[in-house]
Amino acid sequence: MEGMALLNDEEIRSGLPSDGWEVAGPSPGQEIRRTFEFDSFPIAIAFVNLLADAAEAANHHPDIDIRYNRVLVALSTHSEGGVTEKDLSLAGEADKLAGAAGEQAGG
């Protein structure tokens, strides 16, 4: 199976799905990350559960840090050592799921 191509800085920045995402780390080896903030802990957990399902379906798993109502999502294609299209795609999905989390949790 052929690996995914690493993206350069310009490709990463132009491909970020929203302003909330940032590039972290030196190139190569970068990751993209965003902190999502929700109204409550249950909504944050609903988001994590939705994201976990999407990540499993994509076979691409983010690093997730939960702090009460704040969820830090960090994406990098570990096997490639940096950011690929898979990361940008899952970042866009995370943005969509953040809105759906409140509805699922009843918030």
C-alpha positions in Angstrom: 0.0 0.0 0.0 1.4 3.4 -1.0 1.7 6.1 1.7 0.0 9.4 1.7 2.0 12.4 0.5 3.0 14.9 3.1 1.7 18.4 2.6 3.9 21.5 2.6 3.2 24.5 4.8 1.2 26.3 2.1 -0.9 23.3 1.2 -1.7 22.7 4.9 -2.6 26.4 5.6 -4.8 26.7 2.5 -6.5 23.3 3.3 -7.5 24.1 6.9 -11.3 23.9 7.1 -11.7 26.8 9.5 -9.9 29.6 11.3 -9.9 27.6 14.5 -7.3 25.2 13.3 -3.6 25.9 13.7 -0.4 24.3 12.5 2.0 23.1 15.3 5.5 21.7 15.2 8.4 21.9 12.8 8.1 20.7 9.2 8.2 17.8 8.7 6.5 16.3 11.7 3.8 18.9 12.0 0.3 18.4 13.2 -2.9 20.5 13.0 -4.9 21.2 16.1 -7.9 22.9 17.4 -9.5 23.3 20.7 -13.3 23.0 20.7 -15.3 24.5 23.6 -18.8 23.4 24.5 -21.4 24.5 26.9 -21.0 21.4 29.2 -19.1 18.3 29.8 -21.8 16.0 28.4 -21.8 17.9 25.1 -18.0 17.7 25.0 -18.2 13.9 25.5 -20.9 13.6 22.8 -18.5 15.4 20.4 -15.7 13.0 21.3 -18.0 10.0 20.7 -19.1 11.3 17.3 -15.5 12.1 16.3 -14.4 8.6 17.5 -17.0 7.0 15.2 -15.9 9.2 12.2 -12.2 8.5 12.9 -12.8 4.7 13.1 -14.7 4.8 9.9 -11.8 6.7 8.2 -9.2 4.4 9.9 -7.5 7.7 11.0 -7.3 8.4 14.7 -6.7 11.8 16.3 -5.0 12.6 19.6 -7.8 13.9 21.9 -7.4 15.7 25.2 -10.6 16.4 27.2 -10.6 19.1 29.9 -14.2 19.5 31.2 -15.9 21.4 28.4 -12.8 21.8 26.2 -11.6 19.2 23.7 -8.2 19.5 22.0 -8.0 17.6 18.8 -4.6 17.1 17.2 -4.2 15.4 13.8 -1.2 14.0 12.1 -0.6 11.0 9.9 1.8 9.3 12.2 2.9 6.7 9.6 4.0 9.5 7.2 5.4 11.8 9.9 3.3 14.9 9.3 0.1 16.3 7.8 -1.6 14.7 4.9 -5.0 15.0 3.1 -6.4 12.5 5.6 -5.8 15.0 8.4 -7.5 17.9 6.6 -10.4 15.7 5.8 -10.9 14.6 9.4 -10.5 18.2 10.6 -13.4 19.2 8.3 -15.5 16.4 9.7 -14.6 17.5 13.3 -15.9 21.0 12.5 -19.2 19.6 11.3 -19.5 17.2 14.3 -19.0 20.0 16.8 -22.3 21.5 15.9 -24.1 18.1 15.9 -22.8 17.2 19.4 -25.0 19.7 21.1 -28.1 18.3 19.3 -27.1 14.7 20.3 -26.6 15.7 23.9 -29.8 17.6 24.0 -28.0 20.9 24.5 
